[in-house]
Amino acid sequence: MLKGIDSIISPEFLKILMEMGHSDEIVIADGNFPGASHAKRLIRADGHGVPALLDAVLKLFPLDTYVDAPVTLMEVVKGDTVVPTIWEEYKAIVEKYEPNAKIENIERFAYYERAKNAYAVVMTGESALYANIILKKGVI
């Protein structure tokens, strides 16, 4: 245990965050995301939801200010009736730490391709649909 590090951040997760450099991306994924087949590095955070992890990460992790949108969500598939209310939680958490950060939405398969290039994927136990989020690391 360390002072100031949320206990939800495992040692492996902290190591990944420390290894990441400017413009590297990390995916915090819901329980339905195909993380094992898409990750260069896979971190398990079973039993945790995305909002709690997002909050813990953004306490430590600067978002990239050199891009238009350092936060990316998977847009709802055309014809799907799901309304991802969890996105409002994400917006509030991002705004708390990075008030000027923009959030973009990209198509599902473009999202998967981007996830394959991410530095790491964190698999959570999040049950909300469309609850995946990509963060692009900035500089301190």
C-alpha positions in Angstrom: 0.0 0.0 0.0 1.1 3.5 -0.7 -0.2 6.9 0.5 -2.3 8.7 -2.1 -2.7 5.7 -4.4 -6.3 4.4 -4.4 -6.4 0.8 -3.3 -8.5 -0.1 -6.4 -5.3 0.4 -8.4 -3.4 -2.9 -8.3 0.4 -3.0 -8.3 0.3 -4.3 -11.9 -2.1 -1.5 -13.0 0.1 1.1 -11.3 3.2 -0.3 -13.1 1.3 0.0 -16.5 0.3 3.6 -15.7 3.9 4.5 -14.9 5.3 2.8 -18.0 3.0 4.7 -20.3 4.3 7.7 -22.1 2.8 10.8 -23.8 0.1 9.9 -26.2 -0.1 6.2 -25.2 -3.6 5.0 -24.7 -5.3 2.8 -22.1 -8.7 1.1 -22.4 -10.8 0.7 -19.3 -13.3 -1.9 -20.5 -16.6 -3.3 -19.4 -17.1 -7.0 -18.8 -18.3 -7.7 -22.3 -15.3 -6.2 -24.1 -13.1 -8.7 -26.0 -10.0 -7.7 -24.0 -8.1 -10.9 -24.1 -8.1 -11.0 -27.9 -7.5 -7.3 -28.3 -4.9 -6.4 -25.7 -1.2 -6.0 -26.0 -1.2 -6.0 -22.2 -4.2 -7.2 -20.2 -4.9 -6.1 -16.7 -7.7 -7.8 -14.7 -9.8 -5.6 -12.4 -12.7 -8.1 -11.9 -15.2 -7.0 -9.3 -14.7 -3.3 -10.0 -16.8 -0.9 -12.1 -15.4 1.5 -14.7 -16.4 4.7 -12.9 -14.4 3.9 -9.7 -11.4 2.9 -11.8 -11.7 6.0 -14.0 -11.8 8.2 -10.9 -8.8 6.5 -9.4 -6.8 6.7 -12.7 -7.5 10.4 -13.4 -6.2 11.3 -9.9 -2.8 10.1 -11.2 -3.0 10.3 -15.0 -2.9 13.5 -17.0 -4.9 13.6 -20.2 -3.3 14.7 -23.5 -3.9 18.4 -24.1 -2.3 18.2 -27.6 -5.2 16.3 -29.2 -8.8 17.4 -29.8 -10.4 14.6 -27.7 -8.2 12.6 -25.2 -11.2 10.5 -24.1 -13.0 8.1 -26.5 -16.2 6.2 -26.1 -17.7 3.5 -28.3 -20.7 4.9 -30.1 -24.0 3.0 -29.9 -24.4 0.6 -32.8 -27.0 1.9 -35.3 -30.4 0.4 -34.5 -29.5 -0.5 -30.9 -31.9 1.0 -28.4 -29.5 1.1 -25.5 -29.0 4.5 -23.9 -25.6 4.5 -22.1 -26.5 6.5 -19.0 -23.0 5.6 -17.6 -21.6 8.2 -20.0 -22.9 11.0 -17.8 -20.9 9.6 -14.9 -17.8 9.5 -17.1 -18.3 13.1 -18.2 -18.6 14.2 -14.5 -15.5 12.3 -13.5 -13.4 13.6 -16.5 -14.6 17.2 -15.8 -13.6 16.9 -12.2 -10.0 16.3 -13.1 -9.7 17.8 -16.7 -12.5 20.4 -17.1 -11.4 21.2 -20.7 -11.0 17.7 -22.0 -13.3 16.7 -24.8 -14.9 13.3 -25.2 -15.4 11.7 -28.7 -17.4 8.7 -29.8 -16.2 6.4 -32.5 -17.8 3.5 -34.4 -17.6 0.0 -32.7 -15.1 -1.7 -35.1 -12.9 1.5 -35.3 -13.0 1.4 -31.5 -11.8 -2.3 -31.5 -9.0 -1.5 -33.9 -7.9 1.4 -31.7 -8.0 -0.8 -28.6 -5.7 -3.3 -30.3 -3.1 -0.5 -30.5 -3.6 0.7 -27.0 -0.8 0.3 -24.5 -3.0 -1.8 -22.3 -6.6 -2.9 -21.7 -8.1 -3.1 -18.2 -10.9 -5.6 -18.0 -13.5 -4.8 -15.3 -16.6 -6.4 -14.0 -18.7 -3.4 -15.3 -22.1 -4.7 -16.4 -23.3 -1.5 -18.1 -23.4 -1.7 -21.9 -21.2 0.7 -23.9 -19.1 1.3 -20.8 -15.7 1.2 -22.5 -13.5 4.2 -22.4 -10.1 5.0 -23.9 -7.8 7.6 -22.2 -4.8 9.2 -24.0 -2.0 10.0 -21.6 -0.6 13.5 -21.5 2.4 15.1 -19.9 2.9 16.5 -16.4 
